[in-house]
Amino acid sequence: MADYLDIDDLLSKYEKDKSNGAVKDIPALPIEDIVQIEKAIIDLEKEYFSTIKKVHIGKLEEFNIYLVDGDVIKKELEMDFCEGGNPFRYPEFVPDNELWIDMSIHTPDIKFILLHEFVESKLMSKLNMKYDPAHTHANAAEKNFRKKFTIE
């Protein structure tokens, strides 16, 4: 097996087979190729993780709080990363005992996102709650917290 999977070669073969009428749909990749792709993705993830800009801004109970470059995270690790993250939502790349806030968040909103990530983390870690219900509760807590700071 080669050291890497040549995607261009694979696509070229597919296009050639398709033009000859040999295939009607995209062929299944052999399991060896899928495993190779998975390993390559994990290696890329590790490489990009080390380039993520993190700025430590404080601590809340057991969690170190970091502002992070959300654009890099969305581009390289998880396109659904939105405003913040925690190790229970993103165990693949947020280290234990860290809460991440996207540094592009408007500064007055950081406290709201931090509360959201903190509540979500506690519910998932202490109550073994799944992400969706924990996220719903964290949204409610964030909404109530925001109301306290709304000028009427």
Secondary structure per residue as TSV (DSSP state, phi and psi in degrees):
chain	resnum	aa	ss	phi	psi
A	1	M	-	360.0	140.1
A	2	A	-	-68.5	164.1
A	3	D	S	-69.9	-19.8
A	4	Y	S	-146.8	160.7
A	5	L	-	-91.6	122.8
A	6	D	-	-85.5	96.0
A	7	I	H	-62.2	-40.9
A	8	D	H	-59.8	-41.9
A	9	D	H	-63.9	-43.2
A	10	L	H	-62.5	-45.7
A	11	L	H	-65.6	-39.7
A	12	S	H	-60.5	-45.5
A	13	K	H	-62.2	-42.1
A	14	Y	H	-62.3	-46.7
A	15	E	H	-61.9	-40.8
A	16	K	H	-63.3	-47.6
A	17	D	H	-63.0	-38.7
A	18	K	H	-66.0	-43.0
A	19	S	H	-66.4	-26.9
A	20	N	T	-85.2	-0.4
A	21	G	T	76.9	11.9
A	22	A	-	-76.8	-24.2
A	23	V	-	-129.5	146.5
A	24	K	S	-105.0	-20.6
A	25	D	S	-143.4	175.8
A	26	I	-	-67.9	128.0
A	27	P	-	-72.0	152.7
A	28	A	-	-71.5	138.3
A	29	L	-	-77.4	142.5
A	30	P	-	-60.8	148.2
A	31	I	H	-56.0	-35.0
A	32	E	H	-62.0	-39.5
A	33	D	H	-67.8	-38.5
A	34	I	H	-64.7	-44.8
A	35	V	H	-60.6	-40.8
A	36	Q	H	-63.8	-41.5
A	37	I	H	-64.6	-43.8
A	38	E	H	-59.5	-43.9
A	39	K	H	-63.2	-41.6
A	40	A	H	-63.6	-39.6
A	41	I	H	-65.6	-42.6
A	42	I	H	-62.5	-42.0
A	43	D	H	-62.1	-42.9
A	44	L	H	-62.8	-42.0
A	45	E	H	-59.2	-45.2
A	46	K	H	-62.4	-41.8
A	47	E	H	-63.3	-46.6
A	48	Y	H	-72.2	-33.7
A	49	F	H	-57.5	-38.6
A	50	S	T	-70.4	-14.4
A	51	T	T	-98.5	-3.7
A	52	I	-	-68.8	126.6
A	53	K	-	-74.8	124.7
A	54	K	E	-127.7	132.3
A	55	V	E	-122.6	117.5
A	56	H	E	-72.7	126.2
A	57	I	E	-118.0	-4.7
A	58	G	E	158.5	-168.0
A	59	K	E	-140.7	141.2
A	60	L	E	-133.3	109.7
A	61	E	T	51.0	-124.4
A	62	E	T	-83.4	-2.7
A	63	F	E	-97.3	129.9
A	64	N	E	-83.9	136.5
A	65	I	E	-107.3	131.1
A	66	Y	E	-128.5	140.8
A	67	L	E	-86.8	134.1
A	68	V	E	-129.9	160.5
A	69	D	-	-81.0	93.3
A	70	G	H	-61.4	-31.7
A	71	D	H	-63.2	-42.1
A	72	V	H	-65.9	-42.3
A	73	I	H	-61.3	-46.0
A	74	K	H	-64.8	-38.2
A	75	K	H	-74.6	-39.9
A	76	E	H	-107.6	-24.5
A	77	L	T	-119.2	-50.6
A	78	E	-	-153.3	105.7
A	79	M	T	-66.9	-17.3
A	80	D	T	-89.2	2.0
A	81	F	-	-60.3	124.9
A	82	C	-	-139.7	109.9
A	83	E	S	72.0	-37.0
A	84	G	E	-168.2	173.1
A	85	G	E	-160.1	163.5
A	86	N	-	-144.6	166.3
A	87	P	T	-69.0	-13.4
A	88	F	T	-90.7	-25.9
A	89	R	T	-86.4	-40.8
A	90	Y	-	-124.3	66.2
A	91	P	T	-65.7	-17.6
A	92	E	T	-69.7	-27.5
A	93	F	T	-141.1	-13.3
A	94	V	S	-92.6	115.9
A	95	P	-	-61.8	153.8
A	96	D	T	-53.2	147.0
A	97	N	T	62.6	28.4
A	98	E	E	-128.0	142.5
A	99	L	E	-118.3	132.4
A	100	W	E	-111.4	135.5
A	101	I	E	-121.9	131.2
A	102	D	E	-63.0	125.2
A	103	M	T	-68.7	-8.8
A	104	S	T	-84.2	-5.4
A	105	I	S	-65.1	137.0
A	106	H	-	-57.5	127.5
A	107	T	G	-46.7	-46.2
A	108	P	G	-62.4	-19.6
A	109	D	G	-86.6	-10.5
A	110	I	H	-56.7	-42.3
A	111	K	H	-61.1	-33.9
A	112	F	H	-71.9	-42.8
A	113	I	H	-66.6	-39.0
A	114	L	H	-61.4	-44.8
A	115	L	H	-60.2	-44.6
A	116	H	H	-56.0	-51.5
A	117	E	H	-64.8	-37.5
A	118	F	H	-65.0	-49.1
A	119	V	H	-62.5	-46.5
A	120	E	H	-57.8	-45.0
A	121	S	H	-62.2	-46.3
A	122	K	H	-62.7	-43.8
A	123	L	H	-64.6	-40.0
A	124	M	H	-73.1	-36.9
A	125	S	H	-84.4	-43.3
A	126	K	H	-86.0	-32.2
A	127	L	S	-109.0	4.1
A	128	N	-	52.5	33.4
A	129	M	-	-74.1	143.6
A	130	K	-	-70.7	163.3
A	131	Y	H	-58.5	-50.7
A	132	D	H	-57.8	-50.8
A	133	P	H	-66.9	-35.6
A	134	A	H	-63.4	-40.5
A	135	H	H	-64.5	-40.7
A	136	T	H	-61.7	-45.2
A	137	H	H	-65.5	-40.1
A	138	A	H	-64.8	-38.2
A	139	N	H	-61.6	-42.5
A	140	A	H	-64.1	-43.5
A	141	A	H	-63.0	-42.6
A	142	E	H	-63.2	-42.9
A	143	K	H	-61.2	-45.0
A	144	N	H	-63.6	-40.1
A	145	F	H	-64.6	-41.5
A	146	R	H	-62.5	-38.9
A	147	K	H	-58.9	-35.2
A	148	K	H	-65.3	-23.2
A	149	F	T	-106.2	8.3
A	150	T	-	-83.9	130.0
A	151	I	-	-87.6	123.3
A	152	E	-	-107.7	360.0
